[in-house]
Amino acid sequence: MRKLMLGLAVAAVTFAGAAHAQDKKFTIGVSIPAADHGWTSGVVFHAERVAKLLMAEHPGLNVIVKTSPDAASQANAVQDLDTQGIDALVILPSDPDPLVNAIKEVKSKGKFVALVDRAPSNNDNSVRDLYVAGNNPALGEVAGKYIAEKTPDAEVVVIRGLPIPIDQQRQDGFDKGIAGSKVKVLDRQYGNWNRDDAFKVMQDYLTKYPKIDVVWCQDDDMAVGVLQAIEQAKRTDIQYVVAGAGSKDMVKKVMDGDKLIPVDVLYPPAMVGTAMELTAAALYDQVPVHGSYILDATLVTKDNAKDFYFPDSPF
């Protein structure tokens, strides 16, 4: 997949003639999950923030942001946006496979579609013009390599996200990261990217396994639940936890040298804003933004954490 040059696209929008831009009227529909945990609250925050910025920049632009609690509700939201005469759809699916038909319906009418974060399990590129995402395989691989290098004989428990494609991509990446090492995975269970569910899974692990060296969980929200369970059980055998997303709380722990959170892996919710900016560039200036824009899965360490710490962010 080719990477898009975001800087060029945004620059094209920024420096386009003001009069030319004001003559054009477009509507962008944005469909995202409801803020049911920290990462999605960040998605909602950035979607609403960028919507305001884009409408201020383009007086003829209307951006409609709709949040949905589940895939069925989101399919209805997409259909509703379609009836409002949108020119483009930016969608971060709660679960991509059940939403394929609703997205294809919009795409079949010649509308520009930007898919964010979650792609269908069959990697059907016909449902979108643009794909913006974090590097899910790399998120797992970076974590796996860190554990294999730091604690090569570690006994690890894994807390997965949801049984959807990006979870499998992260899991496959993790397995690749620890391949060839003596790292042993004791167990893998789903925590649904939810701190309460992860708390319960971690409690189960702590009951089942008298010795755990490392915990890998796919999401910073789940790490909150994991840390609570460890503290409550007063377990001292666990050396550290590796999570992902780059939440301000976890990055702050890395900055402060927290023993249990020595690193984090980036997976920024602001990617929805990137997709919205690129979509506006496609509409207003015919910037060729078709393809894929994949963000790096950077390992956040004490040395670079200050570069990724945004205390005013909701996540």
N, C-alpha and C positions, 0 to 999 in steps of 0.2 A: 504494500500500500504506500502510495506516495504521501509525503507530508505536505501540508499546505503552509504557505508563508503568511502567517497571521499578521505579522507587522506590515507587510505590503498591502494586505487587504484592508486593514484598519486605516492605514495611511491614505489609501485611495478614497475611502469614505470621508476622512477628515478634510482632505484637500479638494474634494469635488466642489464645483461652483455652487455657491449658496443658492443662487436664483434657480439653477438647474434642478437642484435637489428639492426646492420648495414647490416646484411645479408637479412633482410626483406624489401621488397618494397611494399608500400601500397599507395593508394590515397583516401583521404577523401574529399568529396564534402560538402561544407557548403552553404546552401541556406537561405538567410535572407532578410527581407524587406529593401528597400532603406531608407536612413537617411532622412525621411520626417518630423521628429520632434526630440526633444531632446533625448528621451529614445531610439529611434531607431538609432540615431547617436552614442549613447553609445554602442549599440549592434554591429554596424559596427566596431567601434574602438576596442572593445574587441575581436571580431572575427579575425580581421586582426592582432592584437597584439599576440594572442595565436597561430595563424597559424604560425607566424614567430618563436615563441618559440619552437613549436613542431617540425618544420622542422629542426631547429638547433639541437634539441635533437636527432632526428632520421634522419640521412642522407638519408635513403631510403624512407622517407615519402614526399609525395606531397599533399599539402592542397590547394584546389581551393575554393575561396570565391566568391560567386555570389550574387549581390543585385538585388532586383526586386521591381518595384513601386506598383504592385497590384497582386492579386491572379492569374489572367490569365498569366501574364508575369512570375510569379514564377513557375507555372506549366510547362511552356516552359523551364525555367532554370533548373528545376529538370530533365526533359527529356534530356536536353543537357548534364548535368553532368553524367547521366546514360550512354550516348553514349561514354563518355570519359573513361569508364571502372573503375568507382569508386568502392572501396571496402566497403565504408561506407558513409552514408548520415547523416549529421547533419542539421536539418531544423527547423527554427522558422517561422511558416507560417504567412503570412499577415492575412489570414482567413482560418482556417483549413478545413472546410467542402468542399469547392471547390477543395482543393488540395489532398483529400483522395485518389483518383484514381491514381494520379501521384506518390504519396508516396507508395501505394500498389504495383505499377508496379516495383519499385526498390526493395521493400521487397520480392516480389515473386521470385526474382532471388537469394535469399539467402544473400543479402547484409545486413549489420548491419545498423539499422536506429535509430538515436537519435532524438526524438521530443522535442522541447524546447518551453516552455511557454504556447502554445496554443494547446489544444487537440480537437478532433472532438466532436461535440455536443452529439453524442451517446456513447462517451467514449470507442470507439472501440480500444482496446489494441492490436489488431492484426496488426495495421499499424506500430508498433514500437517495438524495443527491450528495449529502455531506454527512460524515460521521466524525464526531468529536468525542474523545474518550480518554480516560487515564489508561495506562498500560497495565491491564489486569494480570497477564502472565508475569510481567516484570515485578508487580507488587508482591506476588508470592515468591518469585525467584530471589529477589533482593533480600527478603526476610529469611528464606531458606539458606542462602549463602552466608548471611551474617551469623546465623546460628551454627552452621557447620564450621565456620572459621573460629568463632569465639568459644564454642563449647562442642568440640567434635564428637564427644561421646555422650551427648545429652539425651535424656529420655524426655520426649516432648509430647504434650497434649495439644490438640488442634481444635479450635472452635471455628467452624465454617459459618458462612452467611446464610443464604437461602438457596434452595435447590434450583437455581437458574444458571444460564450459561456463564455469566461472569464469575460466579462462585467456582465453577469447574475450572475456568481458566486460571484463577488464582491458585487453586489447589494443585493443578498440573504444574504451574510455575514453581510452587513450593517444593514439590517432589523433585523437580529438576534441580533446584537449588541445593538440596541435601543429597542428591545422588552421588554415590562414591564415598560418602562419609559414613561414620558409625552412628550417626544420629538415628535414634529409634523412636518411631511414632507409636505411642501407647494407645491413642484413641482419637477418633474424629467424630464430632457431633455438631449439629446445626444450632447456632445461637440466634439466627434470624436477624442479625445486625441490630440486636436490641439488648440494651444493658441488663434488663431484668431477666431475659431469657439466658443471656450469657452467665449471669450470676448463678442461676439454677444449674446450668451445665457444669460450671466450675465447681459448685458444691458437690455435684455428683462425682466429678473427677477426684476431688480431694478425699472423698469417702472411699472410692475404689482403689486409689493408688497411694501407697504410703510414701512413695518418693517420686517427685516430679522436678525436673531440672528447669524446664523452660515451657512457657505457654506461647503458642502462636495463635492469634485471633485476627480475622480479616478486617477489623474495623475498630476505630478508637472508642466508639460508644460501647462496644462489647468489652473493651479493655477496662472501662470504668467498673462494670459489673464483676469482672475477673479480679480486679484489685480489691474490691469490697469483700469478695468471698475469701480471698487469701488472708486479708486482715482479720476478718471475723473468725476464721479457723486458726489464726495465730500460727500459720505454717511458715517455717523458716528455711525449708529445703529448696523452695523455688528461687532460682537465681535471678530471673528476669522475665519480662513479658515483651513480646514484639507485636505491635498492632499496625494499623495503617489508616491514613487519610490526611494527617497533618492538622488535627484539631489544635486550637490554641492551648487547651489544657495539657494535652500530651506533649506538645512542643515545649511548653513551659517546664514540664517535668524534665525533659531532655536538657534544656538550658540549665536547670538547677542541679543537674547531676544526680537525679533520682536513681537509686540503686535498681529499682524494679523496672524503670522505663529508660534504658540507656539510649535507645534509638526509636525512630518512627519512620514510616514509609509514606511518601506523599501520594494523595489521591484527591485533588482539590475539588470541592463542590462548585467553585467558580467556573468550571468548564461549561456550565450551561450559558453563562454570560459570553464566553468565547464563541459558542455556537450562534448566539443571537447577533453578535457583532458581525460575524461572517455572513450570516443570512441577510442582514441589512446591506452589506457590501455587495452581495449578489443581486439584490433587488435594485439598488439605487445606482450602481456604477458598473453592472455587468462584470464584476470582478470574478475571474474563473476560480471559484472556491469549491468546485466539485472534487470529491475524493475523501481522504481521511486525514485528520489532524490528531495525532496521538501524543499525549503529554508524558513526560518522563516520570518514572517512579523513583524519585530521588530518596536516598537514605539520609534522614535527618539525624545528625550527630551533635554532640555538644559544641563542636567546632563551627558548625554552620547553622545551628538552630535559630540564631538571632535573625537570619535572613528569611525565615519562614514563620515568624511569630507576629501575629496581627491581633493585638488585645481587644480591638473594637469589633472584631468579627463575632457573629453569634455562635460560631463553631470553631 
